[in-house]
Amino acid sequence: MEVKALIIDPIANMPVIILRDAEEKNFLPIWVGVFEANAIALQMEGITTPRPMTHDLLRNLIAKLPGRVERILINNLKENTFYAEIHLWLGDRMLVLDSRPSDAIALALRAAAPVFVEELVLEKSRSSSESVTSQGSERLRKWLEEVDPDALGKYRM
């Protein structure tokens, strides 16, 4: 998946990360907090801060150990909450760390690591019982399904 856009849900007034697959067939909106959205937006816009932000610090620490972020996996959706894992190499060991998707995505953008989503998560997200909690969210989902992919921006990892 690619980070296609970071938008504000006009109904909930909350930031939403839009992930899309390479074929532009599947998308996954993930509502996140303002601080997490800011960390993602800084990286998407290529803005460098005078001091390292938390996700920059984490990337730098991993590199110094030495290690590397192999991939991010959004692996579950329960009660409208997404779950993710950070897969990283540390020496000759693969470590899997539990993470919030927003933190994992912010790190993936900084480490140029791919983002994957389990098929089951995509299925649950499409299901109205798991992912749509209000009429406003349903309108946003329909808009995302119909929008021209180029209208979401060109943020590629």
MODELLER restraints for C-alpha pairs under 7 A, 6 or more apart:
rsr = mdl.restraints
at = mdl.atoms
rsr.add(forms.Gaussian(group=physical.xy_distance, feature=features.Distance(at['CA:1:A'], at['CA:19:A']), mean=5.84, stdev=0.5))
rsr.add(forms.Gaussian(group=physical.xy_distance, feature=features.Distance(at['CA:1:A'], at['CA:20:A']), mean=5.20, stdev=0.5))
rsr.add(forms.Gaussian(group=physical.xy_distance, feature=features.Distance(at['CA:1:A'], at['CA:21:A']), mean=4.26, stdev=0.5))
rsr.add(forms.Gaussian(group=physical.xy_distance, feature=features.Distance(at['CA:1:A'], at['CA:22:A']), mean=6.42, stdev=0.5))
rsr.add(forms.Gaussian(group=physical.xy_distance, feature=features.Distance(at['CA:1:A'], at['CA:115:A']), mean=5.41, stdev=0.5))
rsr.add(forms.Gaussian(group=physical.xy_distance, feature=features.Distance(at['CA:1:A'], at['CA:116:A']), mean=5.66, stdev=0.5))
rsr.add(forms.Gaussian(group=physical.xy_distance, feature=features.Distance(at['CA:2:A'], at['CA:19:A']), mean=5.36, stdev=0.5))
rsr.add(forms.Gaussian(group=physical.xy_distance, feature=features.Distance(at['CA:2:A'], at['CA:20:A']), mean=5.35, stdev=0.5))
rsr.add(forms.Gaussian(group=physical.xy_distance, feature=features.Distance(at['CA:2:A'], at['CA:21:A']), mean=6.09, stdev=0.5))
rsr.add(forms.Gaussian(group=physical.xy_distance, feature=features.Distance(at['CA:2:A'], at['CA:115:A']), mean=6.79, stdev=0.5))
rsr.add(forms.Gaussian(group=physical.xy_distance, feature=features.Distance(at['CA:2:A'], at['CA:156:A']), mean=5.78, stdev=0.5))
rsr.add(forms.Gaussian(group=physical.xy_distance, feature=features.Distance(at['CA:2:A'], at['CA:157:A']), mean=6.21, stdev=0.5))
rsr.add(forms.Gaussian(group=physical.xy_distance, feature=features.Distance(at['CA:3:A'], at['CA:18:A']), mean=6.02, stdev=0.5))
rsr.add(forms.Gaussian(group=physical.xy_distance, feature=features.Distance(at['CA:3:A'], at['CA:19:A']), mean=4.70, stdev=0.5))
rsr.add(forms.Gaussian(group=physical.xy_distance, feature=features.Distance(at['CA:3:A'], at['CA:20:A']), mean=6.66, stdev=0.5))
rsr.add(forms.Gaussian(group=physical.xy_distance, feature=features.Distance(at['CA:3:A'], at['CA:155:A']), mean=5.99, stdev=0.5))
rsr.add(forms.Gaussian(group=physical.xy_distance, feature=features.Distance(at['CA:3:A'], at['CA:156:A']), mean=6.09, stdev=0.5))
rsr.add(forms.Gaussian(group=physical.xy_distance, feature=features.Distance(at['CA:3:A'], at['CA:157:A']), mean=6.98, stdev=0.5))
rsr.add(forms.Gaussian(group=physical.xy_distance, feature=features.Distance(at['CA:4:A'], at['CA:18:A']), mean=5.49, stdev=0.5))
rsr.add(forms.Gaussian(group=physical.xy_distance, feature=features.Distance(at['CA:4:A'], at['CA:19:A']), mean=5.45, stdev=0.5))
rsr.add(forms.Gaussian(group=physical.xy_distance, feature=features.Distance(at['CA:4:A'], at['CA:20:A']), mean=6.04, stdev=0.5))
rsr.add(forms.Gaussian(group=physical.xy_distance, feature=features.Distance(at['CA:4:A'], at['CA:152:A']), mean=6.21, stdev=0.5))
rsr.add(forms.Gaussian(group=physical.xy_distance, feature=features.Distance(at['CA:4:A'], at['CA:153:A']), mean=6.26, stdev=0.5))
rsr.add(forms.Gaussian(group=physical.xy_distance, feature=features.Distance(at['CA:4:A'], at['CA:154:A']), mean=6.43, stdev=0.5))
rsr.add(forms.Gaussian(group=physical.xy_distance, feature=features.Distance(at['CA:4:A'], at['CA:155:A']), mean=5.19, stdev=0.5))
rsr.add(forms.Gaussian(group=physical.xy_distance, feature=features.Distance(at['CA:4:A'], at['CA:156:A']), mean=6.57, stdev=0.5))
rsr.add(forms.Gaussian(group=physical.xy_distance, feature=features.Distance(at['CA:5:A'], at['CA:17:A']), mean=6.04, stdev=0.5))
rsr.add(forms.Gaussian(group=physical.xy_distance, feature=features.Distance(at['CA:5:A'], at['CA:18:A']), mean=5.12, stdev=0.5))
rsr.add(forms.Gaussian(group=physical.xy_distance, feature=features.Distance(at['CA:5:A'], at['CA:152:A']), mean=5.42, stdev=0.5))
rsr.add(forms.Gaussian(group=physical.xy_distance, feature=features.Distance(at['CA:5:A'], at['CA:153:A']), mean=5.87, stdev=0.5))
rsr.add(forms.Gaussian(group=physical.xy_distance, feature=features.Distance(at['CA:5:A'], at['CA:155:A']), mean=6.36, stdev=0.5))
rsr.add(forms.Gaussian(group=physical.xy_distance, feature=features.Distance(at['CA:6:A'], at['CA:15:A']), mean=6.79, stdev=0.5))
rsr.add(forms.Gaussian(group=physical.xy_distance, feature=features.Distance(at['CA:6:A'], at['CA:16:A']), mean=5.68, stdev=0.5))
rsr.add(forms.Gaussian(group=physical.xy_distance, feature=features.Distance(at['CA:6:A'], at['CA:17:A']), mean=4.65, stdev=0.5))
rsr.add(forms.Gaussian(group=physical.xy_distance, feature=features.Distance(at['CA:6:A'], at['CA:18:A']), mean=6.12, stdev=0.5))
rsr.add(forms.Gaussian(group=physical.xy_distance, feature=features.Distance(at['CA:7:A'], at['CA:15:A']), mean=5.62, stdev=0.5))
rsr.add(forms.Gaussian(group=physical.xy_distance, feature=features.Distance(at['CA:7:A'], at['CA:16:A']), mean=5.30, stdev=0.5))
rsr.add(forms.Gaussian(group=physical.xy_distance, feature=features.Distance(at['CA:7:A'], at['CA:17:A']), mean=6.64, stdev=0.5))
rsr.add(forms.Gaussian(group=physical.xy_distance, feature=features.Distance(at['CA:8:A'], at['CA:14:A']), mean=5.42, stdev=0.5))
rsr.add(forms.Gaussian(group=physical.xy_distance, feature=features.Distance(at['CA:8:A'], at['CA:15:A']), mean=4.36, stdev=0.5))
rsr.add(forms.Gaussian(group=physical.xy_distance, feature=features.Distance(at['CA:8:A'], at['CA:16:A']), mean=5.86, stdev=0.5))
rsr.add(forms.Gaussian(group=physical.xy_distance, feature=features.Distance(at['CA:9:A'], at['CA:15:A']), mean=6.05, stdev=0.5))
rsr.add(forms.Gaussian(group=physical.xy_distance, feature=features.Distance(at['CA:9:A'], at['CA:16:A']), mean=6.36, stdev=0.5))
rsr.add(forms.Gaussian(group=physical.xy_distance, feature=features.Distance(at['CA:11:A'], at['CA:136:A']), mean=5.63, stdev=0.5))
rsr.add(forms.Gaussian(group=physical.xy_distance, feature=features.Distance(at['CA:14:A'], at['CA:31:A']), mean=6.68, stdev=0.5))
rsr.add(forms.Gaussian(group=physical.xy_distance, feature=features.Distance(at['CA:14:A'], at['CA:33:A']), mean=6.97, stdev=0.5))
rsr.add(forms.Gaussian(group=physical.xy_distance, feature=features.Distance(at['CA:15:A'], at['CA:31:A']), mean=5.83, stdev=0.5))
rsr.add(forms.Gaussian(group=physical.xy_distance, feature=features.Distance(at['CA:15:A'], at['CA:32:A']), mean=5.66, stdev=0.5))
rsr.add(forms.Gaussian(group=physical.xy_distance, feature=features.Distance(at['CA:15:A'], at['CA:33:A']), mean=6.53, stdev=0.5))
rsr.add(forms.Gaussian(group=physical.xy_distance, feature=features.Distance(at['CA:15:A'], at['CA:34:A']), mean=6.43, stdev=0.5))
rsr.add(forms.Gaussian(group=physical.xy_distance, feature=features.Distance(at['CA:15:A'], at['CA:37:A']), mean=6.29, stdev=0.5))
rsr.add(forms.Gaussian(group=physical.xy_distance, feature=features.Distance(at['CA:16:A'], at['CA:29:A']), mean=6.09, stdev=0.5))
rsr.add(forms.Gaussian(group=physical.xy_distance, feature=features.Distance(at['CA:16:A'], at['CA:30:A']), mean=5.38, stdev=0.5))
rsr.add(forms.Gaussian(group=physical.xy_distance, feature=features.Distance(at['CA:16:A'], at['CA:31:A']), mean=4.32, stdev=0.5))
rsr.add(forms.Gaussian(group=physical.xy_distance, feature=features.Distance(at['CA:16:A'], at['CA:32:A']), mean=5.95, stdev=0.5))
rsr.add(forms.Gaussian(group=physical.xy_distance, feature=features.Distance(at['CA:17:A'], at['CA:29:A']), mean=5.62, stdev=0.5))
rsr.add(forms.Gaussian(group=physical.xy_distance, feature=features.Distance(at['CA:17:A'], at['CA:30:A']), mean=5.15, stdev=0.5))
rsr.add(forms.Gaussian(group=physical.xy_distance, feature=features.Distance(at['CA:17:A'], at['CA:31:A']), mean=6.37, stdev=0.5))
rsr.add(forms.Gaussian(group=physical.xy_distance, feature=features.Distance(at['CA:18:A'], at['CA:27:A']), mean=6.75, stdev=0.5))
rsr.add(forms.Gaussian(group=physical.xy_distance, feature=features.Distance(at['CA:18:A'], at['CA:28:A']), mean=5.76, stdev=0.5))
rsr.add(forms.Gaussian(group=physical.xy_distance, feature=features.Distance(at['CA:18:A'], at['CA:29:A']), mean=4.60, stdev=0.5))
rsr.add(forms.Gaussian(group=physical.xy_distance, feature=features.Distance(at['CA:18:A'], at['CA:30:A']), mean=6.54, stdev=0.5))
rsr.add(forms.Gaussian(group=physical.xy_distance, feature=features.Distance(at['CA:19:A'], at['CA:27:A']), mean=5.35, stdev=0.5))
rsr.add(forms.Gaussian(group=physical.xy_distance, feature=features.Distance(at['CA:19:A'], at['CA:28:A']), mean=4.98, stdev=0.5))
rsr.add(forms.Gaussian(group=physical.xy_distance, feature=features.Distance(at['CA:19:A'], at['CA:29:A']), mean=6.31, stdev=0.5))
rsr.add(forms.Gaussian(group=physical.xy_distance, feature=features.Distance(at['CA:20:A'], at['CA:26:A']), mean=5.69, stdev=0.5))
rsr.add(forms.Gaussian(group=physical.xy_distance, feature=features.Distance(at['CA:20:A'], at['CA:27:A']), mean=4.21, stdev=0.5))
rsr.add(forms.Gaussian(group=physical.xy_distance, feature=features.Distance(at['CA:20:A'], at['CA:28:A']), mean=6.41, stdev=0.5))
rsr.add(forms.Gaussian(group=physical.xy_distance, feature=features.Distance(at['CA:21:A'], at['CA:27:A']), mean=6.46, stdev=0.5))
rsr.add(forms.Gaussian(group=physical.xy_distance, feature=features.Distance(at['CA:28:A'], at['CA:122:A']), mean=6.92, stdev=0.5))
rsr.add(forms.Gaussian(group=physical.xy_distance, feature=features.Distance(at['CA:32:A'], at['CA:102:A']), mean=6.48, stdev=0.5))
rsr.add(forms.Gaussian(group=physical.xy_distance, feature=features.Distance(at['CA:36:A'], at['CA:102:A']), mean=5.99, stdev=0.5))
rsr.add(forms.Gaussian(group=physical.xy_distance, feature=features.Distance(at['CA:36:A'], at['CA:103:A']), mean=6.83, stdev=0.5))
rsr.add(forms.Gaussian(group=physical.xy_distance, feature=features.Distance(at['CA:39:A'], at['CA:106:A']), mean=6.37, stdev=0.5))
rsr.add(forms.Gaussian(group=physical.xy_distance, feature=features.Distance(at['CA:40:A'], at['CA:106:A']), mean=5.02, stdev=0.5))
rsr.add(forms.Gaussian(group=physical.xy_distance, feature=features.Distance(at['CA:43:A'], at['CA:109:A']), mean=6.75, stdev=0.5))
rsr.add(forms.Gaussian(group=physical.xy_distance, feature=features.Distance(at['CA:43:A'], at['CA:110:A']), mean=6.79, stdev=0.5))
rsr.add(forms.Gaussian(group=physical.xy_distance, feature=features.Distance(at['CA:44:A'], at['CA:155:A']), mean=6.58, stdev=0.5))
rsr.add(forms.Gaussian(group=physical.xy_distance, feature=features.Distance(at['CA:55:A'], at['CA:106:A']), mean=6.49, stdev=0.5))
rsr.add(forms.Gaussian(group=physical.xy_distance, feature=features.Distance(at['CA:55:A'], at['CA:107:A']), mean=5.57, stdev=0.5))
rsr.add(forms.Gaussian(group=physical.xy_distance, feature=features.Distance(at['CA:56:A'], at['CA:110:A']), mean=6.94, stdev=0.5))
rsr.add(forms.Gaussian(group=physical.xy_distance, feature=features.Distance(at['CA:59:A'], at['CA:107:A']), mean=6.65, stdev=0.5))
rsr.add(forms.Gaussian(group=physical.xy_distance, feature=features.Distance(at['CA:59:A'], at['CA:110:A']), mean=6.90, stdev=0.5))
rsr.add(forms.Gaussian(group=physical.xy_distance, feature=features.Distance(at['CA:59:A'], at['CA:111:A']), mean=6.44, stdev=0.5))
rsr.add(forms.Gaussian(group=physical.xy_distance, feature=features.Distance(at['CA:62:A'], at['CA:68:A']), mean=6.14, stdev=0.5))
rsr.add(forms.Gaussian(group=physical.xy_distance, feature=features.Distance(at['CA:66:A'], at['CA:90:A']), mean=6.30, stdev=0.5))
rsr.add(forms.Gaussian(group=physical.xy_distance, feature=features.Distance(at['CA:66:A'], at['CA:91:A']), mean=6.38, stdev=0.5))
rsr.add(forms.Gaussian(group=physical.xy_distance, feature=features.Distance(at['CA:67:A'], at['CA:88:A']), mean=6.92, stdev=0.5))
rsr.add(forms.Gaussian(group=physical.xy_distance, feature=features.Distance(at['CA:67:A'], at['CA:89:A']), mean=5.21, stdev=0.5))
rsr.add(forms.Gaussian(group=physical.xy_distance, feature=features.Distance(at['CA:67:A'], at['CA:90:A']), mean=4.29, stdev=0.5))
rsr.add(forms.Gaussian(group=physical.xy_distance, feature=features.Distance(at['CA:67:A'], at['CA:91:A']), mean=6.02, stdev=0.5))
rsr.add(forms.Gaussian(group=physical.xy_distance, feature=features.Distance(at['CA:68:A'], at['CA:88:A']), mean=5.57, stdev=0.5))
rsr.add(forms.Gaussian(group=physical.xy_distance, feature=features.Distance(at['CA:68:A'], at['CA:89:A']), mean=5.29, stdev=0.5))
rsr.add(forms.Gaussian(group=physical.xy_distance, feature=features.Distance(at['CA:68:A'], at['CA:90:A']), mean=6.78, stdev=0.5))
rsr.add(forms.Gaussian(group=physical.xy_distance, feature=features.Distance(at['CA:69:A'], at['CA:87:A']), mean=6.12, stdev=0.5))
rsr.add(forms.Gaussian(group=physical.xy_distance, feature=features.Distance(at['CA:69:A'], at['CA:88:A']), mean=4.26, stdev=0.5))
rsr.add(forms.Gaussian(group=physical.xy_distance, feature=features.Distance(at['CA:69:A'], at['CA:89:A']), mean=6.38, stdev=0.5))
rsr.add(forms.Gaussian(group=physical.xy_distance, feature=features.Distance(at['CA:69:A'], at['CA:111:A']), mean=6.47, stdev=0.5))
rsr.add(forms.Gaussian(group=physical.xy_distance, feature=features.Distance(at['CA:69:A'], at['CA:113:A']), mean=6.13, stdev=0.5))
rsr.add(forms.Gaussian(group=physical.xy_distance, feature=features.Distance(at['CA:70:A'], at['CA:87:A']), mean=5.43, stdev=0.5))
rsr.add(forms.Gaussian(group=physical.xy_distance, feature=features.Distance(at['CA:70:A'], at['CA:88:A']), mean=4.92, stdev=0.5))
rsr.add(forms.Gaussian(group=physical.xy_distance, feature=features.Distance(at['CA:70:A'], at['CA:89:A']), mean=6.49, stdev=0.5))
rsr.add(forms.Gaussian(group=physical.xy_distance, feature=features.Distance(at['CA:70:A'], at['CA:113:A']), mean=6.09, stdev=0.5))
rsr.add(forms.Gaussian(group=physical.xy_distance, feature=features.Distance(at['CA:71:A'], at['CA:86:A']), mean=6.34, stdev=0.5))
rsr.add(forms.Gaussian(group=physical.xy_distance, feature=features.Distance(at['CA:71:A'], at['CA:87:A']), mean=5.30, stdev=0.5))
rsr.add(forms.Gaussian(group=physical.xy_distance, feature=features.Distance(at['CA:71:A'], at['CA:88:A']), mean=6.96, stdev=0.5))
rsr.add(forms.Gaussian(group=physical.xy_distance, feature=features.Distance(at['CA:71:A'], at['CA:113:A']), mean=5.22, stdev=0.5))
rsr.add(forms.Gaussian(group=physical.xy_distance, feature=features.Distance(at['CA:71:A'], at['CA:114:A']), mean=5.07, stdev=0.5))
rsr.add(forms.Gaussian(group=physical.xy_distance, feature=features.Distance(at['CA:71:A'], at['CA:115:A']), mean=5.94, stdev=0.5))
rsr.add(forms.Gaussian(group=physical.xy_distance, feature=features.Distance(at['CA:72:A'], at['CA:85:A']), mean=5.82, stdev=0.5))
rsr.add(forms.Gaussian(group=physical.xy_distance, feature=features.Distance(at['CA:72:A'], at['CA:86:A']), mean=4.82, stdev=0.5))
rsr.add(forms.Gaussian(group=physical.xy_distance, feature=features.Distance(at['CA:72:A'], at['CA:87:A']), mean=6.05, stdev=0.5))
rsr.add(forms.Gaussian(group=physical.xy_distance, feature=features.Distance(at['CA:72:A'], at['CA:104:A']), mean=6.29, stdev=0.5))
rsr.add(forms.Gaussian(group=physical.xy_distance, feature=features.Distance(at['CA:72:A'], at['CA:108:A']), mean=6.67, stdev=0.5))
rsr.add(forms.Gaussian(group=physical.xy_distance, feature=features.Distance(at['CA:72:A'], at['CA:114:A']), mean=6.28, stdev=0.5))
rsr.add(forms.Gaussian(group=physical.xy_distance, feature=features.Distance(at['CA:72:A'], at['CA:115:A']), mean=4.70, stdev=0.5))
rsr.add(forms.Gaussian(group=physical.xy_distance, feature=features.Distance(at['CA:72:A'], at['CA:116:A']), mean=5.99, stdev=0.5))
rsr.add(forms.Gaussian(group=physical.xy_distance, feature=features.Distance(at['CA:73:A'], at['CA:84:A']), mean=5.46, stdev=0.5))
rsr.add(forms.Gaussian(group=physical.xy_distance, feature=features.Distance(at['CA:73:A'], at['CA:85:A']), mean=5.16, stdev=0.5))
rsr.add(forms.Gaussian(group=physical.xy_distance, feature=features.Distance(at['CA:73:A'], at['CA:86:A']), mean=6.57, stdev=0.5))
rsr.add(forms.Gaussian(group=physical.xy_distance, feature=features.Distance(at['CA:73:A'], at['CA:115:A']), mean=5.97, stdev=0.5))
rsr.add(forms.Gaussian(group=physical.xy_distance, feature=features.Distance(at['CA:73:A'], at['CA:116:A']), mean=4.75, stdev=0.5))
rsr.add(forms.Gaussian(group=physical.xy_distance, feature=features.Distance(at['CA:73:A'], at['CA:117:A']), mean=5.58, stdev=0.5))
rsr.add(forms.Gaussian(group=physical.xy_distance, feature=features.Distance(at['CA:74:A'], at['CA:83:A']), mean=5.83, stdev=0.5))
rsr.add(forms.Gaussian(group=physical.xy_distance, feature=features.Distance(at['CA:74:A'], at['CA:84:A']), mean=4.12, stdev=0.5))
rsr.add(forms.Gaussian(group=physical.xy_distance, feature=features.Distance(at['CA:74:A'], at['CA:85:A']), mean=6.39, stdev=0.5))
rsr.add(forms.Gaussian(group=physical.xy_distance, feature=features.Distance(at['CA:74:A'], at['CA:101:A']), mean=6.52, stdev=0.5))
rsr.add(forms.Gaussian(group=physical.xy_distance, feature=features.Distance(at['CA:74:A'], at['CA:116:A']), mean=6.22, stdev=0.5))
rsr.add(forms.Gaussian(group=physical.xy_distance, feature=features.Distance(at['CA:74:A'], at['CA:117:A']), mean=4.69, stdev=0.5))
rsr.add(forms.Gaussian(group=physical.xy_distance, feature=features.Distance(at['CA:74:A'], at['CA:118:A']), mean=6.31, stdev=0.5))
rsr.add(forms.Gaussian(group=physical.xy_distance, feature=features.Distance(at['CA:75:A'], at['CA:83:A']), mean=5.84, stdev=0.5))
rsr.add(forms.Gaussian(group=physical.xy_distance, feature=features.Distance(at['CA:75:A'], at['CA:84:A']), mean=5.36, stdev=0.5))
rsr.add(forms.Gaussian(group=physical.xy_distance, feature=features.Distance(at['CA:75:A'], at['CA:117:A']), mean=6.18, stdev=0.5))
rsr.add(forms.Gaussian(group=physical.xy_distance, feature=features.Distance(at['CA:75:A'], at['CA:118:A']), mean=5.29, stdev=0.5))
rsr.add(forms.Gaussian(group=physical.xy_distance, feature=features.Distance(at['CA:75:A'], at['CA:121:A']), mean=6.50, stdev=0.5))
rsr.add(forms.Gaussian(group=physical.xy_distance, feature=features.Distance(at['CA:76:A'], at['CA:82:A']), mean=5.73, stdev=0.5))
rsr.add(forms.Gaussian(group=physical.xy_distance, feature=features.Distance(at['CA:76:A'], at['CA:83:A']), mean=4.99, stdev=0.5))
rsr.add(forms.Gaussian(group=physical.xy_distance, feature=features.Distance(at['CA:76:A'], at['CA:84:A']), mean=6.93, stdev=0.5))
rsr.add(forms.Gaussian(group=physical.xy_distance, feature=features.Distance(at['CA:76:A'], at['CA:121:A']), mean=5.55, stdev=0.5))
rsr.add(forms.Gaussian(group=physical.xy_distance, feature=features.Distance(at['CA:77:A'], at['CA:83:A']), mean=6.17, stdev=0.5))
rsr.add(forms.Gaussian(group=physical.xy_distance, feature=features.Distance(at['CA:77:A'], at['CA:121:A']), mean=5.79, stdev=0.5))
rsr.add(forms.Gaussian(group=physical.xy_distance, feature=features.Distance(at['CA:77:A'], at['CA:124:A']), mean=6.85, stdev=0.5))
rsr.add(forms.Gaussian(group=physical.xy_distance, feature=features.Distance(at['CA:79:A'], at['CA:130:A']), mean=6.34, stdev=0.5))
rsr.add(forms.Gaussian(group=physical.xy_distance, feature=features.Distance(at['CA:80:A'], at['CA:130:A']), mean=5.95, stdev=0.5))
rsr.add(forms.Gaussian(group=physical.xy_distance, feature=features.Distance(at['CA:80:A'], at['CA:131:A']), mean=5.54, stdev=0.5))
rsr.add(forms.Gaussian(group=physical.xy_distance, feature=features.Distance(at['CA:82:A'], at['CA:101:A']), mean=6.63, stdev=0.5))
rsr.add(forms.Gaussian(group=physical.xy_distance, feature=features.Distance(at['CA:83:A'], at['CA:99:A']), mean=6.75, stdev=0.5))
rsr.add(forms.Gaussian(group=physical.xy_distance, feature=features.Distance(at['CA:83:A'], at['CA:100:A']), mean=5.80, stdev=0.5))
rsr.add(forms.Gaussian(group=physical.xy_distance, feature=features.Distance(at['CA:83:A'], at['CA:101:A']), mean=6.02, stdev=0.5))
rsr.add(forms.Gaussian(group=physical.xy_distance, feature=features.Distance(at['CA:84:A'], at['CA:98:A']), mean=6.15, stdev=0.5))
rsr.add(forms.Gaussian(group=physical.xy_distance, feature=features.Distance(at['CA:84:A'], at['CA:99:A']), mean=5.15, stdev=0.5))
rsr.add(forms.Gaussian(group=physical.xy_distance, feature=features.Distance(at['CA:84:A'], at['CA:100:A']), mean=5.66, stdev=0.5))
rsr.add(forms.Gaussian(group=physical.xy_distance, feature=features.Distance(at['CA:84:A'], at['CA:101:A']), mean=5.06, stdev=0.5))
rsr.add(forms.Gaussian(group=physical.xy_distance, feature=features.Distance(at['CA:84:A'], at['CA:104:A']), mean=6.94, stdev=0.5))
rsr.add(forms.Gaussian(group=physical.xy_distance, feature=features.Distance(at['CA:85:A'], at['CA:96:A']), mean=6.24, stdev=0.5))
rsr.add(forms.Gaussian(group=physical.xy_distance, feature=features.Distance(at['CA:85:A'], at['CA:97:A']), mean=5.35, stdev=0.5))
rsr.add(forms.Gaussian(group=physical.xy_distance, feature=features.Distance(at['CA:85:A'], at['CA:98:A']), mean=4.71, stdev=0.5))
rsr.add(forms.Gaussian(group=physical.xy_distance, feature=features.Distance(at['CA:85:A'], at['CA:99:A']), mean=5.34, stdev=0.5))
rsr.add(forms.Gaussian(group=physical.xy_distance, feature=features.Distance(at['CA:86:A'], at['CA:96:A']), mean=5.64, stdev=0.5))
rsr.add(forms.Gaussian(group=physical.xy_distance, feature=features.Distance(at['CA:86:A'], at['CA:97:A']), mean=5.08, stdev=0.5))
rsr.add(forms.Gaussian(group=physical.xy_distance, feature=features.Distance(at['CA:86:A'], at['CA:98:A']), mean=6.55, stdev=0.5))
rsr.add(forms.Gaussian(group=physical.xy_distance, feature=features.Distance(at['CA:86:A'], at['CA:99:A']), mean=6.63, stdev=0.5))
rsr.add(forms.Gaussian(group=physical.xy_distance, feature=features.Distance(at['CA:86:A'], at['CA:104:A']), mean=6.22, stdev=0.5))
rsr.add(forms.Gaussian(group=physical.xy_distance, feature=features.Distance(at['CA:87:A'], at['CA:94:A']), mean=6.83, stdev=0.5))
rsr.add(forms.Gaussian(group=physical.xy_distance, feature=features.Distance(at['CA:87:A'], at['CA:95:A']), mean=5.79, stdev=0.5))
rsr.add(forms.Gaussian(group=physical.xy_distance, feature=features.Distance(at['CA:87:A'], at['CA:96:A']), mean=4.64, stdev=0.5))
rsr.add(forms.Gaussian(group=physical.xy_distance, feature=features.Distance(at['CA:87:A'], at['CA:97:A']), mean=6.56, stdev=0.5))
rsr.add(forms.Gaussian(group=physical.xy_distance, feature=features.Distance(at['CA:88:A'], at['CA:94:A']), mean=5.65, stdev=0.5))
rsr.add(forms.Gaussian(group=physical.xy_distance, feature=features.Distance(at['CA:88:A'], at['CA:95:A']), mean=5.31, stdev=0.5))
rsr.add(forms.Gaussian(group=physical.xy_distance, feature=features.Distance(at['CA:88:A'], at['CA:96:A']), mean=6.50, stdev=0.5))
rsr.add(forms.Gaussian(group=physical.xy_distance, feature=features.Distance(at['CA:89:A'], at['CA:95:A']), mean=6.20, stdev=0.5))
rsr.add(forms.Gaussian(group=physical.xy_distance, feature=features.Distance(at['CA:108:A'], at['CA:114:A']), mean=6.62, stdev=0.5))
rsr.add(forms.Gaussian(group=physical.xy_distance, feature=features.Distance(at['CA:109:A'], at['CA:157:A']), mean=6.37, stdev=0.5))
rsr.add(forms.Gaussian(group=physical.xy_distance, feature=features.Distance(at['CA:112:A'], at['CA:157:A']), mean=6.15, stdev=0.5))
rsr.add(forms.Gaussian(group=physical.xy_distance, feature=features.Distance(at['CA:124:A'], at['CA:130:A']), mean=5.99, stdev=0.5))
rsr.add(forms.Gaussian(group=physical.xy_distance, feature=features.Distance(at['CA:125:A'], at['CA:131:A']), mean=5.14, stdev=0.5))
rsr.add(forms.Gaussian(group=physical.xy_distance, feature=features.Distance(at['CA:132:A'], at['CA:138:A']), mean=6.01, stdev=0.5))
